[in-house]
């Protein structure tokens, strides 16, 4: 379960559009921080990454 802070970040990231979401996923998978995830601890970043990947997987199935 994601914490409130991570949930808010996920919503903000998703509002940036698919291209940026995919860029962020790639950066986080490489262990890099992004402007959008500054201030999150490692556990929260892992949670954000997992949730973004799940969201994009659903989106890809719809298109």
C-alpha positions, 0 to 999 in steps of 0.5 A: 500500500502506498503512503499518502505522500507517494500517492500524491506524487503518483497522481502528479506524475500521471498528470505529466503524460505517458511519455514523461511517466515512461521516462520517470520509470526508466530513471527510477529503474536505473536508481536515479532520482527525478525532480518529481521524486525528490523528498521521497525515501527509498521505500516510497520511491520503490512504491511509486515505481511499482505503482507507475509500472502497474498503471502503465501496464493497464494503460498499454492493455487498453491501447 
